[in-house]
């Protein structure tokens, strides 16, 4: 699948998908990561290793998740060098009072929004997509 760089085409093709479940961002010592976790994201920083794991697993293992959230995958295959895409997406969410932690992976961008705000964030993203889809015609 080719990766898109054009901002208008990206916004017209957001295709947001709310993933099932709840997740937690956890900061752990990189030398003592528990085995058997369902890790959705792992990022090493000098202070700690950040993990995104299912909220139930974080709670069951007392990992002290700092941010309980819902996960939205943007279905469009965005180029990692695309300019302005995530700025527009997060600006729309911010205007609706929804915080978002953004993770860009190789094929897709992922938004982690506070628990209870997933459906609202999806509505904002669908409206953004609709506005740009109409402009593509």
C-alpha positions in Angstrom: 0.0 0.0 0.0 1.5 3.4 -1.0 1.9 5.9 1.8 0.2 9.2 1.4 1.8 12.6 1.8 -0.9 15.0 0.4 -2.6 16.7 3.3 -6.1 17.0 1.7 -6.1 13.3 0.6 -4.9 12.2 4.1 -7.6 14.2 5.8 -10.3 12.9 3.4 -9.1 9.3 4.1 -8.6 9.3 7.8 -10.8 6.2 8.3 -10.7 6.3 12.2 -11.2 2.9 14.0 -11.9 2.7 17.7 -10.1 -0.3 19.0 -11.8 -2.5 21.6 -10.8 -2.2 25.3 -9.0 0.2 27.5 -5.3 0.9 27.7 -2.7 2.4 30.0 0.5 4.2 29.6 3.0 2.9 32.2 6.6 3.9 33.0 8.8 1.1 34.1 12.4 0.4 34.9 13.8 -1.0 31.6 15.7 -3.7 33.5 12.6 -5.1 35.2 9.9 -5.4 32.5 7.4 -8.1 33.5 7.1 -11.0 31.1 3.8 -12.0 29.4 2.4 -8.5 29.0 0.4 -7.7 25.9 2.6 -4.7 24.8 1.0 -2.4 22.2 3.9 0.1 22.3 7.3 0.2 23.9 9.6 3.3 23.9 12.8 3.6 25.8 13.7 7.0 27.3 16.6 7.8 29.7 14.2 8.0 32.7 12.2 4.9 32.1 10.6 2.6 29.5 7.1 3.6 28.5 4.7 0.8 27.7 1.1 0.9 26.4 -0.7 -2.2 27.6 -4.3 -3.2 28.2 -5.6 -1.4 31.3 -6.7 -4.7 32.9 -3.2 -6.1 32.7 -1.7 -2.9 34.1 -4.1 -3.0 37.0 -3.7 -6.7 37.7 0.1 -6.3 37.8 0.0 -3.0 39.8 2.0 -1.3 37.0 0.6 2.1 38.0 -0.7 3.3 34.6 -0.4 7.0 34.4 -3.0 7.5 31.6 -6.0 5.3 31.2 -7.2 5.7 27.6 -9.0 4.4 24.5 -7.2 3.7 21.3 -8.1 5.0 17.8 -6.2 3.8 14.8 -6.2 6.1 11.7 -6.7 3.8 8.8 -5.1 6.0 6.2 -1.6 4.9 5.4 0.3 8.1 6.1 3.8 8.7 5.0 6.1 9.4 8.0 7.2 12.6 6.3 3.7 13.9 5.7 3.5 17.6 6.8 0.6 18.9 8.9 -1.6 15.8 9.1 -1.3 15.2 12.8 -1.3 18.9 13.5 -4.7 19.2 11.9 -6.1 16.1 13.6 -4.9 17.0 17.1 -6.0 20.7 16.6 -9.6 19.4 15.9 -9.5 17.2 19.0 -8.1 20.0 21.1 -10.9 22.4 19.9 -13.4 19.7 21.2 -11.5 19.6 24.5 -10.1 16.1 23.9 -6.5 15.4 24.7 -4.6 12.9 22.5 -1.4 11.1 22.9 -0.2 10.3 19.4 2.0 7.4 18.2 3.1 7.2 14.6 4.0 3.7 13.5 5.3 2.6 10.1 1.8 2.2 8.4 -0.6 4.1 10.6 -1.0 6.8 13.2 -2.6 6.0 16.5 -4.4 8.3 19.0 -4.8 7.5 22.7 -7.7 9.6 24.1 -9.0 9.6 27.7 -11.4 6.8 28.7 -15.0 7.9 28.0 -14.0 10.3 25.1 -13.4 7.6 22.4 -16.9 8.0 20.8 -16.7 11.8 20.9 -13.2 11.7 19.3 -14.5 9.4 16.6 -17.3 11.9 15.8 -14.8 14.7 15.6 -12.5 12.7 13.3 -15.4 11.5 11.1 -16.5 15.2 10.7 -13.0 16.2 9.7 -12.9 13.4 7.2 -16.3 14.3 5.8 -15.3 18.0 5.3 -12.2 17.0 3.4 -13.9 14.3 1.5 -16.5 16.8 0.3 -13.6 19.1 -0.8 -12.1 16.3 -2.9 -15.1 16.2 -5.2 
